[in-house]
Amino acid sequence: MRQVRITEISGGTYPINIYISDVYGNNQTLLGTINSGTVPPVIEYNVTIPSIFDSAPEIMLQLTDDNGCSIFKILDCVYGCAFEITIELESCVVNINIQEFIIPTQTPTPTKTPNVTPTPTKTPNATTTNTKTPTPTKTPTNTVTPTKTPTNTVTPTKTPTVTPTNTVTPTVTPTNTKTPTQTPTNTSTQTKTPTQTPTVTPTQTTTSSNTPTNTVTPTNTVTPTNTVTPTNTVTPTNPVTPTNTSTPTVTPTQTPTVTPTNTVTPTNTVTPTNTVTPTNTETSTPTPTNTPTLTNTPTPTHTRFPFLVTTGATAYDACNGINITTIIIYGDFATFDENTLFYDSLLGPVTINMTGYYSISGQVVELLSTGNQTGGFSLCSLIPTNTPTTTPTNTQTPTNTVTPTNTVTPTNTVTPTNTVTPTVTPTNTVTPTVTPTNTKTPTNTKTPTNTVTPTNTKTPTPTPLPIIPTCAVIINDGSNVSAYFPSSNTNVFLGSSFPSSPDIAHTTTKLWMYDGAIQEYNITLSPWSATFNRTIVYPSGVSLGVGLGAITNTQLISTNVSVSPNQIITLDITTSTAVSTVIGTLGAGRTVSGDILLTTTNKILVTNQSSAGFTYLSQYSYPSGTFEVEVDITSSTLQPYGLFIDSGNIYVCDVNGDIYNVNVNYPYAQTLFNDSGLYILGASQVPSCCNSDLCVVDCVVDCGPSYSAYNETTCYSVSSTSATPPTSPYTLVPKDYSSYSEFGTYVYNPGYTVSGYTNSISDGLYTIIQTTNLWKNTTSSTSSGPLNRCALWVAGSGQPFNTWVGFSVCLDVLATKTYYIGIGGDNHFKLTLDGNVIVNTNLASSQWYLSNQNYPFTRWNVYPITISAGPHILELFGLNDSSVAGFGCEIYDNTLNELINATTLGDLNIIFTSNGITSANVVQNVNNEYLNTGYSCPEGYVYNECTNTCEGFTFCNSCS
């Protein structure tokens, strides 16, 4: 039995409750309460670990003080150890001295022998039957030698034990053959076997593998020290797994472990060494390979959190990749098992039937069709295997080698014919089954195992020690780390022994990841190597967001998400406790959505998202932290978790591996660059390789003294000339129609084109609002919906046809911000701002009239547009093909959420409406040339009704 003895505690407020659980917090048990005083207290606090954890490879020790402050530590104590642990969480600092030791127990055989073949695994591990052992010795398996074995020994656990083979084994060599033999144990008793050994299959064994279960680990074997071998011993062959065997521990998956098999300790053998034979032991520890690690990882802060899961019709299928289907589902919490509801998309409700099982990182959960979990979360290692637990006899081994039939055993024992041997046995030979006894058995012999390396590792797996170019991109997917080479769109896997981190940063000699604390590694790039160096504690009051970048070997850049608005900070990591310095803040309602870096041009680039779900690439100056410019990247990269620069180009990485190039010049167009084939949670580069930024203009310097800022990236200059008055102006009157706004309101995402949509009229890149009357005409009424409340046309029968009839107005806004402009037109509409065409539906008439849907007027079309503070000239036009006509416009100084939640006109801040306009002061033909029925201006000029002049706007952008 193992114990944990707490010998010293400092910090915290008494009383302190002590809990123990598995590494996922399951089966939590209160060990006791320390009320006050010096530790160790009286003996009742030297608490024995509950038996359920007897063979656990790792446990979680948690202390909770009277203030509710909790700290925990994962303890790996399989060998017996004494060590000091310092844990810090929130305001608690607790130093714990722990001694873990094993109390020897005198266990008469049969002892508890957890014969758990490492499962579930896709690796054909060297189990007791299916191992190709290239040795000249036919090592007996599946034999239980019931002997009295004193077991007052410390049993090494969690050790891939090398089985002594290549030996002459002085015992009867069972070859999985029903050999009724008379075991030569210095007794004259001739026992006829096989006997029906009344054994009970272990009922506490959870075998979660596809490994054949006809394997009996050689237990109850004579330990070659102080061993008394009873006479009249029956050596059962092909027995069912020995009785009284308890397997309390489940071996995790993907464990390339050599199970101590194929070894029979000789009976009646004098072994001249007092060697502890690795049998009669509790081999109850998972091999430390790909073991699920409990991590307190800051999950990327976005609307929902993605999980790359494996699905299945059963928990077993999901855990073991049967008919592998890998998808991404989303939860409201960063930790998988904290979610009670999952979704099939980043935003919105569940839209598919989610019935089934979903597995990730050794956990599995069953979901209902609605995405709600049912039955709680389970460890994959506890899911029963689909293989029967009764050990089948005569099982064919993978070598399909048949033992020669009618083998005569020199011990007057008839060997049954047609017996399949589960080991590599030369065919067409007579197997002598009697081995001379009283022979010294060589010990400490290594057995070549030919074990297959576990699969399920991220591919491609490189040859050892790959060469990583200085400016290569290092990418992480949780704890998996790869190098990515943009020019060739190839990658190489670097390892998975890192903490599960939301981002990664590195220099030429250091690498950092974080999971509640920053983990630093010493690295070399050529050839690649990484060695853990130290743990760096966060500054007090700081919680890092999901972005991390390197500045130097002792300075990092990140964000502090424990305050609002989130702060951009640098971290001095000279010591093991980081010191933060605030550089600036993100915009209101913004959070980092994946990555942050500092360029060699002293610009901070950060991918972030708004509370409304839009994503941006924003740029700030360094070290002032002043905001400079940002690009809306929602339409291309909804989950921008990686950011890097290559050959002067800026690239943003989507979580699913798509990489987009963001042009450094205005308007910062985004183009798909490559599909990397990687799952990306973070990207990093050596700081000297981050040598580009988004271009921002200095108007006077770059454009000239007559220029001023039009927006953060563009400068402009205005010239004026006289306007020619109309000869016969049109009068505008209100218009209505029963089909106007009957499909409701469509708010298009940023990134729309001049055609009025992003990819197609029905691409889904919009938000639909269906509020009755305010946003939708639901009754085919002529007085319901937005277009019916503001539509205008020339008085009369609907003419003129195929002519842009419009008006020009002065628009003066108080603040530079995003405004929403709602428009409808029967049959088309066109909107210009300061001479720039924003939308013209006539450029894509086939899309707008797809299937005769009449979208220009059956939808109320709303567009977000950033308008700088100050005066502007807005022109709105409508074009009629025939019959009924009308066009209208409203401008809203509201957020998208306010538009969605509005129920009446009083909920909206409408800063302009076409309702009440009475004169069509500008008219153009289909070639966009002014006609004399309205005010006319020279080409390149627009009419300004406020000054009754024509104004020409000249724009300057030195970046382009």
N, C-alpha and C positions, 0 to 999 in steps of 0.2 A: 504494500500500500504506500502511495506517495503522500507527502504532506508539504504544505507551504507554511513556513514559520516566518511571521513578520517580526523583525527584531528591532526596528526603529521607525518611528513616524515623526516628521516635523511639518508643521503647517496644517491648515484646516482647523475646523471648530468642532470640538467634541459635542455629542457622541458621534462616532464614525462607524457606519455600517459597512461590513465587508461582504462582497458578493463574489461568486465565481460562476462562470458560464462558459459555453464554447465561444469560439472566436466571432460568432455572429450574434452573440447575446442571447442565444437560446438556452433553455434549461437553466436559467439563472437561479442560483441557490444562495440564501443568506447563510454565511458561515458563522457570523457572530457580530457583536457590537462592542466596540472599544469606547468606554465611557470617558475615561480620563487616565492620567497617570503615565508612568514610564512604560515603554514597550521594550521587551516583551512583558505582557501582563501575566496573570496567573495562567495555569496550564490550560484552562478551558479555551484559550484563544489559539493554542497550537492546534488548529482545527484540521481534522482529517478531510481531505478532498472527497466529496461524495463519490460513490463507487462508479457512477455513470461516466466519470472522467478518468477512471483507472488507467485506461490505455490511450487516452487522448494525447496526440502529439503536441498540441498547443492548447492553452486555456487562457481565458481572459479574467484577470483579477481587477475588480472595480471597487473603489472606495467612495462613499458618498457621505459628506459631513453634514452638520446640522443646518448649514445654510443652503443645502441642496446642491452644493458644488460637487461634481463627480469627476474622478479621474480613473483611467484604466491603463492597463498594460497587457500586451500579449506575452505570455510566458512560454518559453520553449525549454522545458525542463526534463527532458527524457533521460539525461545521463546522471542527474543529481548534480547540483551546482550551488554555489554561493555567489551572489553578485549584488551590486547596488544599482538601483534604478531611480532616476530623477524624472518625474513626470510633471508637466505643466499644462493645465487646461483652464482657460478663462482666468479666474483670479486665484486658483489653487496652485500651490507649489508644495508637493509632498515628496519627501525623500523616504524611500522604503528600502530597507535591507531585508532581503529574502533569502532564506536557506531552504533549499528543496532537497529532500533526501528520500531514500527508499527504505522502508522497514522490511528486513528480510522475513520471509514466512517459510515455515517448514511445511511444504506442500507434498503430501504423499501422492504418488501417481495413481491413477491418471490425473494430470494437472490440467489447468486451463491452457489449452494450446489454441490460440486463435489462428486457425489456418486460413487466413484471409488472403487469397490470391489478389494481388493488387488489381483492383477493378473499380469502376468500369474503365477500360482502356482500349485504345486501338493498337496497343503495342503487345505483340505476343511475348509476354514476359517469360522468363525462364521459370516456369512452374514445375511442379514435381513430375509432370508426365510429358509435357510437350516441349522439352528442351533438347536441342541437339547438342550433346556434350561430346566434343571430339576427344574422347579419352578411351584408352583400351579397356577401361573397366566398365562392366555392366553394373551400374549403380542401382541397387534395389530401391524401389519406390513403393508407396502404398502399403508399407508394412508397419504394423504397430507391434513393437516388442514390449509387452507388459512387464516392466521391471520395476523394482523398488529403487527409486533414485533419490538420494538426499539432494535437495535443491537449495541448500543454504548458500546460494551464490547470487551475486549481483548480475542480473541478466541485461546484457547490453541491448538496448532497443534503438529504434530508429537507425539501424546500421545495416546497410546492404551487405550481409554476411557472405563471405566467400566459402563455398562448401568444399571441404577437403575431398577431392576426387583424384583421379589418376592413381588410384591405389589398388592394391590387391585387397579386396574386402573379404576377410575370412568369415564368411557367413553364407548361408543359403541365399542365392541371388534370385529373388523373385522377379520375373519379367512380365508382370501383369498377367501371368499365366495362372490359371487355377491349378496350382501344383500342390497336390496333397503330399507334402513332404514331411519327413521326420527330421526336425531341426536338430542338428548335432550339438546338443548343449550339455555334453558329459552326462547324459542320462540314458538309461536303456529303454526308457518309455518311447514306444513308437506310436506317435499320434497321427492318425490319418486326417489329412486336410484335403480339400477345403472344408472348414466347418462353418456352419451358419452362425457367424458371430452376432450375438444379440446386441447390436449397437443402435444407438439412437442418433439420428441426424441432428446436428446442433440446431436447436430451435431459436437461439438468440443470434444466429448468424445472418447478417444482411449481405448477401453476395450480389453486388451490383456490377456484373460484368457479363461478357459473352464468352468468358474463358470456360472451357470444360471443367466441370466441378467434380470430375472423377479423380481428384488429386487429394492425397492425404499427406500433409507435411509430416515427415518422420518424427512423430512425437513419442513421448514415453520411451525414448531411446536410452539405452544404458549410457550414462555419463561415465567416461573412462576414468573417473576418480572415485575411490571408495564405493565401487559399485558391486552390489551383490546380484548376480544373475540367478534367478530361481530356476531350478530344473523343471522338467516336464512343461517346458514353455512351448505353447503353440504359436507358431509364426503365421498369423493369418495372412493370406494373400488376397489381393483385390477386396479388401474389406470396405465396409461403409465407414465413413468418417467416424473416428473414435467417439465414444460417448463421453459425457461429462465435459464436453469441450464448450467453452464459452468464448464467443468472439465479440467482445463489446466494442470493438473499434472498426470503423469503416476506413478502408484505404482510399485516399483520393485518387483521382484519375491521372492518367498520363504519367505513370511512374515507372521509369526504367529500372526496375529493381530485380536483383538476383535473389530469388527466394531460396532460402537454404534447403535445397532439395537434392534428390538423387543420392542421398547419403544414408547408409545404414551403419550405425555404430555396431561393431562386431559383438556378438554375444560370446561369452566364455573366452574373451580375448584379454590378454594382459597388455595393456598399453603403457609403455614406460614413461609417459609424461603425464603430469597432473594438469591436463588441459581441460578447460571448461568447454564442453561440447555445445555448440549452439543448438541444442535441442532441449526438450523439456522446459522451453522458455516461452514467455509470453511475447510472441512476436507481434506486438499489437500496435505498432507505430507506423503511420504512413511514411513512405519514403519522401524526403524533402524535395520533391520535384513538382513544380507547377502547383504548389499548394495554395488554395484560396487564402488570401491574406485580408484580414479585416482592415479596411482603410477608411480613414476619415478624410476623404478627398473632397475638396471644394469642387462642386459640380458647376459646369458652365452656367452662368446666370442668364438664362433666357426664359421666354414665356413658358416653355416646357423643356424637359430634359430628355435627350434621346438615349435609348438603350438598344444596342445591337444584340439581338436575341436569336436563339435557335428554337424553332417551334416543333411541335410534335402532337400526335393524337393522344399520347400518354406521357406521363412524366418521364418514364424510362426513355421513350423515343426522343424527347426534347433534350434530356441530359446527355444522351449518348450519340446524338447526331444521326439517328435512324431516318433515312430519307431526308437528308439535310435540307432544311429551308431556313435561311437567315434573313431576317427583316429588321427594320427599326420600328420600335414602338416608343411612345412618349409618356412620361409621368410628370406629376406636379412637383415631385420632390427629387432631389439629386441622388439619394440613396435608393436603390432598386426596391428593397423590401420595406421602405417607408410608405410606398404608394398603395392605395386601396383601389385606385381607378387608373387605367391606362387608356391611351388614345392611339389612333392610327395616323395622326397628323400633328404638326406643330401647333396648329390653331384649329378651333372649332370642335364640334362634338364628334363622337365616334360615328363613322360612316360605313363600317363594314362589320360583318359578324366575326367577333374576336374569340369565339369559343375555341378552347384548346389549352395546351401547356406551353409555357415560355421559359427558357432557361438562359441564364447568364452568370458567368463567374462562379459556377458550382451551386447556384441556387435555381430553384424551379418553382413556378406558381401556375395555378390553374385560373383561367379567366372565363367569365361568362360572355355571352354574345355582346353585352353592353360594355365590356372592358373591365367590369368589376372583378376583383380577385375573390376567389372562394376557397375556403379550406386553409388559408394561410400560406406562408412560404416554407419551403422544405430544402434541405441540403440534398444535392444530387447523390451524394455518397450514401444517403439513407434510403434511396429508392431501391426496392428489391429488384434483383435481376430476373430476367425472363427465363433463366435456366433452372431446371429442377434441381433441388438441393440433394436429392438422393444420388450417391455416386454410381454412375453406370459402369458396369464391367465391360470388358472386351471392347474398349473404345479405341477406335482407329486413330493413330497419331497422324500429325501432318505429314510424316514421311511415308505413310502407307507401306511401311515395312512389315512383312508378315514373318512371325517367328516360324522356323521350319516345323512342320507338323510331325507328330509321333516322336517327339524328343524323349529319349530315354534318360531319366534322371538316375544317376548312380546311387541314389539313396533309396532304392526300391520303391520309388514313387512314380506313379504314372502321370506324365504330364498331359493334360487334355490337349487335344489337337485343335488346329485352326484357331489358335489364340493370337490376338493382335497385341503386339508389344508397343507400349507408348514411348519407347525410346528408339534410338537409331541402332538397330540390331542387324548385323550382317546376315544376309539370307543364305539359305542352302548350307547351313552349318549346324552341327550338333552343339547345343548349349550345355556345357557341364554345369549343373546347378549346385553341385556340392563343392564348396570351397574349403580348403583345409582350415581347421580352426587353430586356436592358440598361436596365431601369427601376429606379430607386431604391425599395427596399422600406421603408416606414415601420416603425420599430422601436418596441419598448416599448408596444405597443397591447394593451390589456386586452380579452379576449374574454368577453363575457357567456356563461355556461355553462348556465344553467337547470338546475343540478345538484340532484337530489332529495336532501333532507336525510336522513341515515341514520335508519333505524327502529331497532327493538330498544332504544329508550330507555324508561325507566319512565314509564308514563302514570298519571294525566293530566299532560300537560306544560302548564304555565301560560303565560300571556303573560309577557313579561319583567318583572322587578322586582315580584313579588307582594307584597302587604301581609300581614305576619304579626302577628296579635294578640299581645300581651305574654304571655298565659298559654296560647298554643297549644303543642301537644306537638311537639317535634322528634324524628323517628324515623329511625334508620339501619338499612340492610340492607347490612352491609359498608361499601362506599364510597358507596353510594347514600343520599341524604338527602332526606327529605320532611317537610312540615309536616302535622300531623293536627289536625282540629278536632272534638273529641268531640261537641259539641252537634248538629252536622249530619252527623256520620260521613262527612266528606269529607276529602280530602287534596290537597296540591299538591306537585309534584316540585320540589326545590330544586337538584339537581345531583348529579353523580357523580365530580367531580374531587377527592374527599377520600380519605384513606387508608382502607384496608379495616380497620375497627375493630370490636371486639366490643361497644362501647357508645359513648355520646355524652353530652356535658354542655355546658350553655351558660348564659350570663347575657344581659342585654339587649345587651351589646356584645362578648362573647367567646364562642367556641365551641372545644371541645376534642375531639379523637379521638386514638386511640393505636394504634401498630403496632410496638411495641418501644421507642418513645419517644413522648412526648406532643406532638401537633401542635396549635398554637394558631392560631386565625383571628380576625381582627377582623371583626365582623359588624354589620349594621344590620337591624332587623326591619321597618321601615316607611320605604321599601321594602326588600326583602330584598337583601342583598349579603354576600359573604364573601370576604375577602382573607387569604392566608396571612401570618402574622406571625412566628412563631418555632418552634423545636424545643426541647422541655424534656426533659432527660435524667432517667431514673429515679434515685432515691436508690440508693446502693450497697447491695447485698444485698436489694433489693426487686424483686419481679416482681408486676405488677398483675394482679388477678383480672379476671373479665369483668363488672365493674360500675364505673361512674364517675359521680360527681355533683358539681355545682358548689355551693360555699358563697358565695364572693365571686369577684371577678376575679383574686385572687391566692391562693385556697385551694380545693382540691378534696378530695373524700372518695372512698376506694376501699378495696381490701383487698390485703394482701400474702400471696400464695399460696406464697412460698418457705419459709415456716415452717409448722409444724403444732402446734396448730390455727391456721387462717388468722387473720390479724390484721385488725381494722378500723383503718384509718389515715387521717389527714388529710395533705395534701400542700401545703406552702408553695411556691408557684411564683413567688415574687418575682423570683428569678434564673432562669437557664436550666438550673440543676441543682436539681431538687426536693428538699425536705427533709421527711422523714416524721415523724409523731408517732403513736404507738400509742394508740388510744382504748379498744379492748377486743378480745375474740376471739369468733369464731363457736364454736358448739358443736362437740364432738369429732366428727370425721368429716364435718363440714359444709363445703361450698364455695359461693361465690356462684354462682348459676345465671343471672345476667343483669343485675341492676340494683341500685343502692343510691342513696338520697337522704337529705338532712337536711331536716326540716320546720321551719317557723317556730316550732313548739312545742317545739323542742329534742329531737326524737325521730329516731332513725336507723331507717329502714325498709329492709330488704334481702330480696330473694328469694334463697333458697338451697335446697340439696338435701343429703340425707343419703347416706351410702355405700350404703344399701339402696335408693336410688332415689326416696324420697319427697321431695316439694317443700313448702317452707314460706315464708310471709311472716312474718319475725321483726322484733321491735321492741326497740331498745335506747335507753337514755337518753343524752343528750349534754350535757356532754362526758365524763361518767363512764364510759360504755360498759357500764353495768349492763343485763343482760338483763331485759326486762319481760314480754313475752308473745309468742306466735307462733300462727299459724293454719296448719293442715295444708291445703294447696291441691292435693294430689295429684290428687284426683278431678276437679278442674276445669281445672287448668293444670299439665300435666306438664312443660312447657318454658317457665317464666315468665321470659322474657328482657327484658321491659319493665315499667316501673313509673312511674305518674304520678298526680297528684291534680287533680281538676277539680270546682269548686263544692263543696268540702268532702268529696268522695267519693274513695275510694282505688280505683285500677284496676290490675289486673295483666294484662299482655299475653302471650299465647302466641305462639310463634315463627311460627305460621301465620296470625296476624292476629286471632284471637279475643280479645276484651277482656272481662274479668270484673270486676264490681264486688264488692269485699270490704266488707261492712258493718262500720262502725267499732265497733259494739257487739257484746258477747258474745251469741251464740256465733259471731259473725263469718261470717254466711252469705255464700255466693258465688253471684252471679247473672250469667248471660251478658248483657252490655251491648250489644255490637255485634261484627260481623265487619268489621274495618277494610279488608279487601281488600289489606293490605300484608303483606310478609314482614318480621318484626320481630326485630332482634338487639339493639336498645337503644332507650330512650326518655329524653327529657330535658325539663325545664321550667325556666323562670326561678325561682330559689330562693324569691322572695317569693310564688309561686303554690302552693308546697308547704305548705299551711296546715292539714293535718288529720293525725290519727294514730289508732291503735287505742286505745280507751278502756281504762284500767286503774283498778281501784278502790282507794281508801284506806278500809279497812273502818271504822275508828273515826270518821273524819271524815265519810265518805259515808253510813254506815249506822247507826252508834250504838255506845255503849260495850260493849254485850253481844255485839257481832259480832267475829268473828275470820276470818282468811283460810281459805277452803275450798280455793281454788286461786289462781292468779295473777290471775284476773279476777272471782272471786266470793267473797262473804263469807257467813257463816252464823251462826245462833244456834240453840241446842238447848234445848227444854223437855221435861220428863218428866211422866208420869202413870202410874198403876198399870195393869197388864194383867189381863184376865180369863182365868183358867185354863180349859183345855179340859174338856168334860164327858166325852168319850170319844175320846181321842187315837188317831191311827193309828200303827201300828208299821211302819217301813220295813225292807225286806230287799233283798239284792242281786238284780238281774234281768239276764238276757242274752237275746240273740236273734241268729239267724244273719244277719239283714240289717243289724244295727247296724254303722255306719261302713264299709259295703261300697263306697262311692264315694270313700273317702279323706277327707283333712282339707282344709278350705277356710279359709284365713286371709284375712279380708276387709280391704280397704284402709280406712284412716281416712276418715271422712266418711260412713260407713254411717248409715242412718236407723233409727228405732225398730222398723221392720218387719224389720230384720236384714240388709238389703242396701242398695246405693246407688241404682241405677236399676231393676234387675230381678234376679231370682234367678240369671239366667244372663248378667249384663252383663259378665262377665270381669274385674271389679274385685276380684280376689282372687288369692291364691297357692295353688296346689294342691300338697299334699305326699302322696306315695304310698308312703312307706316301709312295707314289709310288717310287719304285727303292731303296730308302734309307732303308726303313723298310719292304717293301712288294714287292714280285714278282707278278705283276699284269697281266703280258702278257705271262705267262708260258715260260719265257725266261731262257736261261742258263747263262745269264750275269746280271740278275736283282735280287735284294734282298741281305740280309746280308750273308746268308750261301754260296751263289754262289761266293761271293768275298773272302772267306777265307777257303773253304772246302779243305780237304786233304784226300788222301788214298794211300795205297800201289800201286805202279805201277803195272799194269797188269789187270786181269779180275775181280777183286773185292775180291779175297781171301787175307788173310785167313778168313774163316768163324768162327763165334762163338768164337772169340778171341778179347780181349781188346788190340787194337793197339793204342799206344799213345806216348806222349813226355813229358819230364820233363824240366821246365825252371825255372830260378831264377827270382823272382819278388821282386823288392825293391821299396817300396812306401815311399813318403816323409812325409805323415801325416796320423794319425789315423782318418779314416772317412769311410763313406759308399761309396763303389764303386759298379758299376753295371757290371756283367759278363754275356755276351751274348753267348749262346751255341746252336748248332744244331748237330744232329747225325743221320746217316742213317746206321743202324736202332736204335741204342741206343748211349747215351753218359754218361760219368762218370767224375766228377770233384773232385779232392782232393786238400786241402791246408794244408801244413805241416803235411801230413799223415792223416788228418781228412777228411772223405768223406763228401762233401757238397751236392752233388746230384748224384743219380744213377737211371736212368729211367728203367733199367732192373729189379729193385726191384718191379715195378708195371707195368709190360708190358701190362696187360689187360686194364688198364686205358689209357695208352698212345696210344694204338691201338684200342680204343673203336670205334666200327662201321667202322673199317678200315680207320681211319682218319690220321694215320701216323704222329701224333703230334710231335714226336722228330725232324722231319726234315721239316714238312709242316708249323710248327710254328718256329719263331726265339725266343728262350726262354731266358729271361733276369732275373737275380736274384740279388737283393741287398745283399751285404755282407760287414760287417765291418772288415776292415783289419788294423791292427796296423802298425804304422810306423816302417820301418826296413826291413831286408831281409826275404823272404819267399820262399818256394818251392811249385810251382804249377804244378800239373799233370793233363793232359787232355787225356781221352781215348775215342775211338769210337769202336762200335761193329757192325759187319755186319752179318745179317742172311743169305742173298743170294743176288746175282745179283749186282746192283749198290751199291756203298758205298761211304761215305764221312763224315767227322766231322770237326768242326771248332769252333773257339772261338775268341771273342773280349772283352777287358776290357775297360770300359768308366769311366773317371774321370769327371762325369757330374751329375747334379741333375736330378730328374725325369722330372721336367718341361722342362729342357734343352733338354732331350731326346725327349719329346713329340713335342717340337717346332722346332726341327732340320729339315731342308729340304735337306741339302747336307752333305757330309762327312766333309767338312770344318767347320761345326757347332759342330762337336763332338771332344772331347779330348780323343782319343784312345791311351791308354798307353801300350796296348799289342794286337797283332793280330797273329793268327796262319798262316796267309798268309806269305809264305817265309820259313816256317819250312821244312827242307828236310830230316830229319832222325827221325825214330821211335825209340828213345833211350830207351823206356820202353815198354814192352809187357807183358800182364798177361793173364792167362786163366780165365774162368768164375768164378773160385773160388778165384780170386784176388791174385793169386800166380805168382811171376815173372817167365818169361820164358827166355831161353838162347838166343832167337833172339833179346833180348835187354839187357841192363845192369841189373844184378841181385843183390838183396840185401837180407840180413836176414829178417826174419819175424819181423815186427815192425819198419823197417827202410824204408826210401825212397831215391831214387837216386837224388843226387845234381850234376847237370851238371857243376856248377861253380867250384866245388872243386873235381869233379870226384870221390866222396866218397858217402857212404851211411850214412845217418843221422837218428838218432832215437830221437823223440821228447817225452819227459816225461812231462805231464801236472799235475799241482797241483791246487786243489781248496779246501781250508780247510773248506769252508762252507758246502760242500757236504760230 
